[in-house]
């Protein structure tokens, strides 16, 4: 573990050195923008025989550069708290094709922005991917249904996207991920997928309203559709008030005779008082198994914007399992 951690820090230092070298001659080459964020939290569990825990959540260093404002190259070096190592969290090359806002290969009225992106990225299924970084998520935890379906999907692949005043859409093709089933002896078996493809289409009838639908299909090594994700989402905002939610259906084993259908939802409300905010979320997840109980999670939180780029947050989480309530205190900073 120590050797792996050292290797991760060496990788981080090499990226910092390369970035600093590039920035130093920005007048004769392409400049690199460096930014990042990180969070530190304190977790208190209702029944925790090991006591309370201080933890590092996410730490990420982001590098971005552009070629004539038409090709944007970005990379993210992210800390994996489970393995205690640094690794590549994202690397993308984004070609701005058609649009009326900013630089594009071909300016085109009627289309705000469009392009093709290749690399490793957070897959745009639903809307929660917009707040995977802790600097953007106002609660410390993520939605229960997201954890139990696509688990904050990050993958290698290609995507094409378009944004207009009324409609936005994206399609993607990625490596995909598999799932776990239990054999007749009760042992877990991993089922691997060969690839995945899908997309989302959103409609903005008003600047305060956005709703959309998402789909992703996963294909096994015989090119059979064996797993799918289907979702609908909604976002509303008015002044300091915002509401959003998703409903996700997850089908497993479609290519066989024993298909399972898991599903769940969450709804979240937030009110922003400028320097303070209040936020609440309720979610539920149901497994298609006779012996499995439905899971639910209700979170109530608040935050204080100490300074722009520095927030102190609180979350109290009530879970359906007995004696499984959790309290979080989090400090998140961006730079």
Long-range contacts (C-beta under 8 A, 24 or more apart in sequence): 1-83, 1-84, 4-83, 4-84, 4-85, 5-84, 5-85, 7-85, 8-79, 8-85, 8-86, 8-87, 9-86, 11-77, 11-86, 11-87, 12-61, 12-77, 12-86, 15-61, 15-63, 15-75, 15-77, 16-61, 19-63, 22-65, 30-65, 30-66, 30-67, 31-65, 32-63, 32-64, 32-65, 33-63, 33-64, 33-65, 34-61, 34-62, 34-63, 35-61, 35-62, 35-64, 35-334, 35-335, 36-60, 36-61, 36-62, 36-334, 36-335, 37-133, 37-134, 37-135, 37-332, 37-333, 37-334, 37-335, 38-79, 38-134, 38-332, 38-333, 39-134, 39-135, 39-330, 39-331, 39-332, 39-333, 40-330, 40-331, 40-332, 41-140, 41-328, 41-329, 41-330, 41-331, 42-328, 42-329, 42-330, 43-326, 43-327, 43-328, 44-326, 44-327, 44-328, 45-324, 45-325, 45-326, 46-323, 46-324, 46-325, 46-326, 47-323, 47-324, 55-81, 56-81, 57-81, 57-134, 57-140, 57-330, 57-332, 58-133, 58-134, 59-86, 60-89, 60-133, 66-103, 68-103, 69-96, 69-102, 69-103, 70-95, 70-96, 70-103, 70-104, 70-105, 71-95, 71-96, 72-96, 88-120, 89-120, 89-154, 90-119, 90-120, 90-121, 90-122, 90-154, 91-119, 91-120, 92-117, 92-118, 92-119, 92-120, 92-121, 93-117, 93-118, 93-119, 99-163, 110-164, 111-162, 111-163, 111-164, 112-163, 112-164, 112-165, 113-161, 113-162, 113-163, 114-160, 114-161, 114-162, 114-163, 115-160, 115-161, 116-158, 116-159, 116-160, 117-158, 117-159, 117-160, 117-161, 118-157, 118-158, 119-156, 120-154, 120-155, 120-156, 121-154, 121-155, 121-157, 121-159, 122-152, 122-153, 122-154, 123-150, 123-153, 123-154, 123-155, 123-157, 123-172, 123-174, 123-216, 124-159, 124-161, 124-170, 124-172, 124-200, 125-150, 125-153, 125-198, 125-200, 125-214, 125-216, 125-229, 125-231, 126-200, 126-214, 126-231, 126-233, 126-246, 126-248, 127-212, 127-233, 127-235, 127-244, 127-246, 128-152, 128-246, 129-153, 134-330, 134-332, 135-332, 135-333, 135-334, 138-270, 138-277, 138-279, 138-301, 138-303, 138-313, 139-268, 139-279, 139-281, 139-299, 139-301, 139-313, 139-315, 140-301, 140-313, 140-315, 140-328, 140-330, 141-297, 141-299, 141-315, 141-317, 141-328, 143-246, 143-266, 143-268, 143-281, 143-283, 143-297, 144-264, 144-266, 144-283, 144-284, 144-285, 144-295, 144-296, 144-297, 145-246, 145-248, 145-263, 145-264, 145-265, 145-266, 145-283, 145-284, 145-285, 146-246, 146-248, 146-266, 148-250, 148-262, 148-264, 148-285, 148-287, 148-295, 149-229, 149-248, 149-250, 149-262, 149-264, 149-285, 150-177, 150-216, 150-229, 150-248, 150-250, 151-177, 153-177, 155-196, 157-196, 165-204, 166-203, 166-204, 166-205, 167-201, 167-202, 167-203, 167-204, 168-201, 168-202, 168-204, 168-212, 169-199, 169-200, 169-201, 169-202, 170-199, 170-200, 171-197, 171-198, 171-199, 172-197, 172-198, 172-199, 173-197, 176-218, 176-219, 177-218, 178-218, 178-227, 179-227, 179-252, 181-252, 181-253, 191-220, 191-226, 191-253, 192-220, 192-221, 193-218, 193-219, 193-220, 193-226, 193-227, 194-219, 194-220, 194-221, 194-223, 195-219, 198-229, 208-236, 208-237, 208-238, 209-235, 209-236, 210-234, 210-235, 211-235, 220-255, 222-255, 224-254, 224-255, 225-254, 225-255, 226-252, 226-253, 226-254, 226-255, 226-256, 227-251, 227-252, 227-253, 227-254, 228-254, 240-271, 240-272, 240-273, 240-274, 241-269, 241-270, 241-271, 241-272, 242-269, 242-270, 242-271, 242-272, 243-267, 243-268, 243-269, 243-270, 244-268, 260-287, 260-288, 260-289, 261-288, 262-286, 262-287, 262-288, 264-295, 274-305, 275-304, 275-305, 276-302, 276-303, 276-304, 276-305, 277-302, 277-303, 277-305, 278-302, 279-303, 293-320, 294-320, 295-319, 295-320, 295-321, 296-320, 309-333, 309-334, 309-335, 310-334
